[in-house]
Structures are given as C-alpha cells and as structure tokens.
C-alpha cells in the first residue's frame, strides 16, 4: 500500500543511520493502521445496515447475522498487531544485516538494491514465460482448432 507520506513509500533500509528513524516508522505504522481502520469502519457500517434491514425477515430468507459485524475489526486488530511487529523487526533485521556485512551504508544499499532488482527481474521473466507457455498450450482450445 502506498501512502501520502513520502517517507512511508521507501523501504525501511533507506532509514538506516537516521536519528529519527523509529519516529518515522511509528508514524508510517499508525498511518497504515488508520487507513485500514477507515476501511473496516465502512465495511462494518454496511454490514450493520444489512443486519438492520434483514432483522425482521423470516428465517427462510437471507439474513445478515449480528456476529458478522465485528469481523472487520477482528481483522483490523490482527493486522495492527502484525504490522507493528513487522515494521520494527524489518528495520532491526536490516540494521543487523548491514552491521554484519561490514559494508558502508552506501555499499550496503547498492547491494540490496541490486538484490531487489534481480528478484524482480526473475519474477518478470518467469511471468512472461508463463504467459507465453499458457497461450501456446491453450491457444488451440481458445481458437477452436480441430
């Protein structure tokens, strides 16, 4: 998810060496949780309205049960807990990896950027190969060849 805060749209490793990195990570984490809180609130509102509209329906018709209204907030709670842990652990693991590598910050960032590019390049190549193979296999069926 991208946010309107520019400092939240970069990887955590780019914050290595900044004094206010924990504050930036905390702000980004709370911004992300607030965004999903809004999404959960909208979904909960629609589910509650569905419950109110179907409350008096007979048992044979479709009814929205009341217990389903709390599910978006349960997912939000799970997301908030996992997000707060993952942001802190991600930054700490990047710091540890840089310290153990013995590289300067510039060399480490260049190494990690190259690593990211090679992963994305492989994924793009595999995806295009899969699409080409799929069209070769499914082509006669899609065209209706005999």
N, C-alpha and C positions, 0 to 999 in steps of 0.2 A: 504494500500500500504506500502510495506517495502522499506526502502531506504538504501543507502550505508553508511549513517551516523549512527553510532551505537546509539547515544543519541536520535535519532528520532524514534527508534524502541521500545521505552518503553513508558508506559502510562505517562501522564502529572503529575500524582500524585507522581511519583517517584522523580520529581524535586523539591518537596516541601522542603523548607529550604535551597536551594542552592542560592547563591547570584546572579549567572549569569543565573538563570532560564529564565527570559524574553529574554535574548540574545539567549539562546539555542532554545527556542520556535520560535523566529523570524527566526533563521537560518533554522529550520526544515520546517517552513511555506514557506519560499522562495524557499527552495529546492523542496518541493512538487509542488509548482506553476510552477517552471521552468521545472519540469518533464512533467507536463501536457501541458505546452507551446510547448514543443517539439512534443508531440503527436498531438496537434492542428495544428502545422505547417505542419506536414506530411500529415494530412488529408486535410488541406487546399490546399496543393500543388497538391495532387491527384485530388481534386475537380476542381481546376483551370485548370489542364491539361485536365480533362474531358470536361470542358467548351470550351477550345480552340479547341479540336478535334471535338466537335459536334456543333460548332458555325455555320458552313456553311451548316448543314443538313437541309433538308426541314422540314416544320412544322409537317408533318405526322410521322416523325421518332423521335426516342428518342433523347432528347437534355438535357444537364445539364444547368440549368438556372444560371445566374451570381449571383443572390441573395443568392444562397445556399452556395457560397464560404465563406461568412462571418459568417455562423452559428457556426462553431467550435470555433471561437474567442469570440462569444457571450457567448457560454457555458463556455469558459475559464474565461471570465470576471465574470460571476455569481459564478463560483467555487472559484475564487480568493477572492471575497468579502466574501462569506460564510466561506471559510477556515480561513481567517484572523480573523473573528469574533469568530468562534467556538473554535479555539485554545486558544485565550485569555479568553473567557468565561469558557471554560472547566477547565483551570488552576485556574482561580479565584474561581469557584464553589468548586473545590477540596480543595483549601486553606480555604474557608469559612466553608466547611463541617468539616474539621479537627479542626478548631478553635472552632466550636460549639459543637463538640463531647467531648471536654475536655480530649481527649486521647493524649498520647505521639505520636510522629511520628511513632515509631516502632509499637505500638499497633494499630494505625490507619491503617497503611499499611497492617498489618496482617489481620485486619478486612476486608479491601477492597479486598484483595487477596482471602480470603475465600468467600466473596460475589461473586466475579467474577467466582470462581470455581463452586459454587453452581448453578449459572446461566448457565454456560457451561455444567455442568453435567445434568441439567434438559433438555437442548436443545438436548444433545446427546441421552438421554433416549427417549425423545419424537420422535426424528428422527428414531431411531431404531424400536420403537414401530410402527411408521407409515409405515416403510418399511415392517415389518412383517405382519401387517394388510393388506397392499396392496397386498402382494403376496398371502395371504390367499383368498382374495376376487377375484383377477384377475387370480389366478392360474388355475382354470378350463377353463377359456376362452383362456389363453395362451397355455395350453396343448391341447386344442381341445376336452375336455371331452364332452360326450353326456349326 
